[in-house]
Amino acid sequence: MPMSSDNDTRPPQIGGRQSLLIFACFAAAYFFSYGLRSVNAALAPFITQDLSLSKSQLGWLSSAFFVSLAAMQAPLGVWLDRYGARRVEACLLAVAALGSFVMVWAGSFAVTSAGRILIGAGVAASLMAPFSYFRRCYPVERQAQLGLWLLVAGTGGAVFFTSPAAALAGHFGWRSVHLLSGLSLAVVAVLLWRVVPDHDVSVLGSGRPGAAQVSLWGLLRHPEILRVMPLSAIGQGGIIALQTLWAGPWMTDVLGMSPAGSASMLLVMMLVMTLGYVVMGFASPPLQRRFGLLNVALAGYLCCFAVIFLLAFAGGPLAALLWLAMAAGVAPIMLMQPYLSTQFPREAAGRLVTLYNMFVFVGAFVIQWGIGVVVDGLTQAGLGRGAAFAVTFAGLGVLQMASLGWFVRGRRAD
């Protein structure tokens, strides 16, 4: 059974103009966070050529972002519950700006990896800080909708960091993308510090006695968390691993696209994903009332997992349509986190959302790096590049379906 939620505690009243400013600051931060997470899918040809990277090294370079991001989640949850979203996110964005500047001057694989690690650590709060803020400061019926609109801003960043970023890299070099990002992140950090009020901290001070002492270990042992752990790590983590890196190399190696053609396809995928978030932003309240957040999220998972498995056997126009179908299916999946947050006390929101995020990004790191290792290994064993990707994607699809089965079976057992 879920821990007691806190629907009896009224959130603070925040005016419309103030809400818009708060949301704009959080959205700007997530714009760059999401964009920098996925930028290597577009910059991969430039970085690979410049630094002479293998597929395994490219996989590590992208997944290093997720290593540091995942490692930050446990302390991040405590910081959010103790100091509030404004202080934590503004300080961490300064670290992300530093990481971007390291990337600008990096001349080796090791230094570039260090830059990616700093960026990952610095943007670790870019989704979790606003999610915990929304959980504490807005009514339950608005939280999922605010989260989805935040994701619209994030996919806007992903759109910018596809074809536009590739075009910028083509004219000025891939380091120019990180120079622009570092300067922008520094500006957003200052805005967050100055604009966002500490309403979430005041809520923590007025919560029910004992609720804030819900331990991380207590959350980890909770049946709801144990059920969702494989689904978040293998399921959502696997989707992120593909969208933020391997979609690009798959299109060039399997479909024979040029780097520009691959970047254009990634741009279309991000636009479809953005449209999906916009639609869900409007549709989530009636869908929540009619079907419940959980059922809508599970439908999105099923769609994406089926697409990943089918990609192992598809080629040509059908493959392009499958990638677009997966992009459209991501929006419902994001309702899992708002659903999960309503099952636990508001005072534990920071630890809960960061714990979930840790599962996702640990999974993304392992799967993203693992795909590179498996594809390289199968290629060395004599398979063609297309066949190696097919075997790898089919295996991932099977594991994701198993994680969905584990979650559904666990809930039925209860």
N, C-alpha and C positions, 0 to 999 in steps of 0.2 A: 504493500500500500504506500502511496505517496506520503511524504511528511506533510504536516499541516501547511496549507497555503495561507495567504494573508489577505483575502478579499475583504475582510472586515476592516482593514486599515485603509483610510482614505489617502490617496496620494496628494501631494501639494498642488495648488492651483497655479498653473502657468499660463500667462496670457498668450494670445495668438502671435503677436509680433515677436515676443521673446522666444516662443517656441520655434518660430521660423529661423531666428538667428542661431539658436542652439543647434537646430537640425542642420543648418548650413555649415557650421563649423565641423560637426561630426562627419557630414557628408564629404566635405573637402578632404578631410584626413583619409576617409575610406576610399575616395577616388584614387589617390596616389598609392594607398596600400594595395588595393586590388590590381592596379595597373602594374606596379613593380613586382607583384607576385607572379604575373603572367607574362611579363615583358620578354623573358627569354625565349618564348615560343616564336616571337617575331625577330628577335635579335640573334637567334641561334646561328644562322649562317655567317653572320659578321663576326661573332665572338669565336666560333669554331675556327674560322679561317685565320683570325688575328692571333689566337693563342694556340693553334694547332691541337685542338681537343679531340679526344676519342668520344664515342657515344657514352661510355661510362663516366668520363670526366664531365661531359655536358650534363648528364643526369645528376651527378653530385653537385655541380655548380648551381643548378636550379633547386635541388632538394636541400641544399645547405640553408636556404631561406627558411624552409619548413622545420629544420632541426632547431634553429635558434628560436623560431616562433613558438614551437611546441615546448621547448625547454622553459620559456618565459611564462607559460600559462599558470603553473602552480603558484609561484610568487605573485603573479599578476592578480589572481583572484583575491588573495589576501590584501594586496595594496588597494584594489578597487573597493573592497569592503571597509577598509580602514581610512583611506585618504580621499576617496571619491574619484570620479571619472576625469574631471578637469585637470587636476594636478598630475595624475598618472599618465594620461595620454599626451599632454603637452611636453612633459619631460622626455618621454620615450620617443616622440617624433623628432626631438633634437638628435637622438642617437641615430635614427633612420637617416636624417640629413647628413650626418657624419659618414655613415656607410655609403651613401650615394657619392660623396666627394672622394672616398677611398676608391670607389669603382672608376672614377674619372682618371685617377693617376695610376691605376693598377697596370702593371706590365707583365704579370705572371699569373699562372693558375692559382697559386697559393694566396696572393694578395687579393685577387678577384674574389676568391672564396671568402676571405675575411670581410670584404665589403658586403657581400651577400648576407653573411651571418649578422653583421651589424644592422643591415636594413631589416632583416627578418625580426630581430629583437626589437627594433625601434617601432615597427608597425604592429607589434603584437597586441596592442590594445585598441586598434583602429575599428574593430567590429565589436569586441567585447565591452569596451568602455561605454559606447552608446547603448548597447543592449542592456547592460546593467542599469544604466541611467534611465532608460525607458521603463524597465521593470519596476523601478522604485518611484518614478515621478509621474507616470501616466496610468490611466485606467486600463484594466486588463483588455478591454475590447479594442483599444487603440495600439497595443504593443506590437501585435503581429503586423499591422498595417504600417506603422512607423519603421519597423525592421525591414519590410519589403521595399519601402521607398528609399531607405538607406542603401539597399542592395542595387537599386536602380542607379544611384550615384556611383557605386562601386563598379558596376559593369560599364558605366560611362568611362571610367578610368581604363578598364580593360579594352574598350573600343579604341581609345586614344593610343594605347600602348600596343596596337597591332600595326595596321598599315601606316598611320601617321608616324609612329615611332620608327618603323622600318624605313620610311622615306627620309626622316630626319637623319637616321644612321647612314643611309646611302649617300647623303650630301655632306654631312659633317662628321661622320664616324659614330660608332655606337656609344662612345663615352659622352657625347653631347646630350643624349637622352638622360643620363644620370646627373649631368650638371644641372639641367633644367629641373629635374626632380628634387635634387638637394636644395636648391634655392627655394622652390615652392614649399617643400616640407618645413623649412625654417619659418616661412611666413605663416603657414597654417598653425604651427606650434604656438606662435605669439598670439594669434587670434583666439585659439582655444583658451589660453591662459587668461586672456582679458575679457572674453565675452561670456563664457559658460558659467552660470552660477552654481553654487554648491548645494542645490536642493537635495541631491541624493545623499549627501552627508547628513543633512538635517533629518531625513527620513530614518537613517540608521540610529540616530539618537533617540527617536520616538518609537522604535519598534518594540515588540513584545520581549520581556525578559527571557534570556536563554536562547532566543532564535538566532542571534548572531554568533553563538558558540557552536553551531553545527560544524563539526570538523570535516576536513577534507577526507579523512579516512572513513568517517561515517557516510559521506556521500558515495565514496568508492564502493562501499559494501552494500549500498542500497539496491534492491532488486531491479528498480527501474533503470538505474545506471548500468548495472551488469548486462541487462538486455540490450541497451542501446550502444554499448561500447563497440562490438564488432561492426554494427551497421554504420556507425559514424566513422570508424577508422578505415574499414575496407570499402564500404559503400561510398560515402561522401569523400573520403580521402582519395579513393581511386579515381573518382570523377575529376577532382581537382588536379590530380597528377596528370591526367590526359589533357585537360583543357589548358593548363598552364605551361605545358612543355611538349608532350608527345604527340599532340594533334598536329603540330607543325612538321616535325620530322616524318611522321606517318604520311602526310600528304606529299612531301617531296620524295620519299623513298618508295612508297607503295603506289601512289597515283602519278608520280613523275612530274609533279608541279614544280614550277620555278619558285625561288624564295618569295618573289613578289606575288605570284599566284597564291602561294600558301598564306601569306600575310593577308591577302584580300579575302580568302575564305575564312580565316580566323576573325577578320573584321565582321563578316556577315554573321558568323556564329555569335559574336558578342552582341551584335544588334538584335538578333533573335532572342538571346538571353535577356537583354534589356527590355524588349517588348514583353517577354514573359513576366518579368518582375512588375512592369507597369500594369499589366492585366491583373496579376495576382494582388497588386496593391489595391485595386478597386474591388476585386472579387473576393478577397479573403474574409471580410465581415459576413457576407451572406453564406459563403462556403463554410465558415466556422459555425454559423448557427445551424446549417442544414446537415453537414456531414461530420463536423469536428475537425480540428487542426490535424490530428493524428492521421485520420483516414486519407485526407488530401495529401499529406506528406508521403504516406506509404505508396499511394498511386504514382507519385513522381519518382520514387525510388525504383519501382517496378519497371516503369518506362525506360529509365536511364540504364538499368542493368541489362534489360533485353537488348537495347541498342548496342551496348558495348560488346555483348556476345555476338550479335549479328555482324558487327564490323569485321570480325575475323573471316567472314565468308563473302564480304561485299567488295565491290570495286566500281569505278566509274561514277555515273550520276547517282546511283543508289547509295553509295558510300557518302556522298556529299549530303544527301537527304537525311541519312542516319545521323550524321554529326549535327545537323540542324535540329533533328528531333530530340537529341540528347540536350542540346542547348535550351530548348523549350521546356524540357522536363525538369530542369534544375530549380526553377522558381518554387514549385510545390514542396520540394525537398527542404527548402529553407524554413518551412513552417514547423519542422521538428523541434527546433530550438525554442521558439516561443511556447510550443506545447509543453516541453519539458520544464521550462522555467515556472509555469503555472502550477506544477506539481510540488513545489518546494517553497519554503518561506522567502519572502522578499529580501530579508536581511542576508540570506546566503546567495543572492543573485550573482555577485562577482565570482565567488568560488564555483558556482554551478556552471555558468556560461564559459568560464575559462577551462574548466575540467572537460566539458564537452569539446571545446575547441582543441584542447590538447590531444584528445583521441583522433580528431579529424586530421590534424597536421602531423602527428606521428605517423598515421596511416599514409598521408600524402608523401611524406619523406621516404618511408620504406618502399612504397609502391613506385614512386617516381624514379628513385635510384635503382630499384630492383628491375624495372622494365629495361633500363639501359644495360644492366649486367646480363639479364636473360637474353636480350636481343643480340648483344655482342657474343655471348656464349653459343647461342644457336647458329649464328652466322659462321663462327669459327668451326663449328661442328659440321658445316657443309650445307646448311639451309640457306636459301636466298633471303634477302632482306625482307621481302614481302611475306614469305612463309614464316619467318621468325616473328614478325609483328603479329601475324594471324594467330600463331600458337599462344603468344603472350597475352593477346587480348581475349582469346577464348578462355584461357585459364583465369584471368581476372574476372570475367563475367560469371564464371561458375562460382568463384569465391564470394562474389557480391550477392548472388542469389542465395547462397548458403547463409550469409549474414542476415539477410532479410527473413529467411525461414527461422533462424534462431530467435529473432525479435518477436515475430508473430507467434511462434510456439510458446515462448515464455509468457506472453500476455494471455494466451488462451489457458495456460496452466493456472494462472491466477484467478 
